[in-house]
Amino acid sequence: MAWSGFSLALIAFFTSHSIPVRPPVKAWLVRRLGRRGFSLAYSALSLAMLIWLIRAADRAPHLELWLWAPWQPLVPLVVMLPVCLIIALTIARPNPFSFGGAGNDQFDPTQPGLVRWSRHPLLLALALWSGSHLVPNGDLAHAILFGLFGGFALFGMQIIDRRKRREMGARWQVLQDKMAVAPLVPGWPSWETGVRLAAGVVLYAGLIGVHAMLFGVSPLP
């Protein structure tokens, strides 16, 4: 019974993320909420369920897998800055190779941005988030929690690649070949990129500020 709260939160989290995006359910919700309303509602639900899940992991019985050390909290503190920058640079930008893109028909493979480094930047951010948070949380419940997220991110990349290659046909390889010769480091960033980088820094600072309130522990050493 001691694990029931964590198990319930885990089931509820994945249920709440799988049912609303099923095509018939999503279509029904979009008709009533609109695309923007659906995105906002789904994002709010995702955040609420994530907070519940993390707090449930905190309340689960503590079964230590490795010893805690003072340097471990520095890992997520450092890694979360690039995570926030990746999110800010990726959200609502064209990316026909993965999910989360907007205006994918406008994607320019000669200027792919972060997609040049990873076809799935949001999943990369999720993998970095989960892996870095696993370091200072060496108990069984958190290992399950962050391990599942990390595995979902890594295996999700392969699953989406297979699906997108099937859906896009020859266009997938054409775009990939053009993108492969694009520069790894683009030229001077545009004003939009500068604004997004600033937003990523603000997001990082904001997460540090509200982390203790939302998740019950300060990210600072």
Salt bridges, closest charged atoms under 4 A:
ASP58 OD1 - HIS142 NE2 2.73
ASP139 OD1 - HIS142 ND1 2.82
ASP161 OD2 - ARG119 NH2 2.83
ASP161 OD1 - HIS120 NE2 2.88
GLU167 OE2 - ARG163 NE 3.66
GLU192 OE2 - ARG93 NE 3.71
GLU192 OE2 - ARG196 NE 3.09
